[in-house]
Amino acid sequence: MRLLLALLCVLLAALPGRSQELPLDNQGKVSFYEVVRADSLRAGTLYTHAKHWLHQYGYTLSTTDSVAGRLVATQALAMYDRGYLTKKLHGKVRYQLTLEVKDGRYRVQCDDFVFDYYHEDRAYRLVPTGKAKPLEESLAAGWQKLWQHHRHDTLVGITALQAELKTAMLTVPKPTALPSPTRSANW
């Protein structure tokens, strides 16, 4: 009985961790910001790694400035309405990612988070409705629980993407091996 009570207390204590708040900037907008030190990596190498990673993950580049070391891209995270048996696309959270590189460090900032509603058309294809809701709004009349799930999924998704970006950016390129000379018996 005590074990069951202790387990219940631990589970109830873990529940508030799910409702972690999204980080806000000075204007009250959702914004993820991080400066990462990348010792011994030049700005050109970091820029190449960043551009490769953005293409690999399907980001749409809107600004590429190799001289200033700045990349601006957009992407969308799919948000699902989880039913009992299936899950259905409820909408997408689109955002803007800004990546700036300098010698020995880079800065990544994700902002402009907007939820775009999706619905089924006559052919049962999911299409955007044209309605949008900023992610900063904490209230959603009629679907508050689902909205909190979308906000939490955004937090988890962006945090995971930042971790993957960090590992991709900090990989040190392997030195190219010199070809071994071939020797013939007749020298």
PyMOL commands that set and color helices and strands:
alter all, ss='L'
color gray80, all
select helices_A, chain A and resi 2-19+43-56+144-169
alter helices_A, ss='H'
color red, helices_A
select strands_A, chain A and resi 32-37+60-65+70-82+87-102+105-120+126-134
alter strands_A, ss='S'
color yellow, strands_A
deselect
rebuild
show_as cartoon
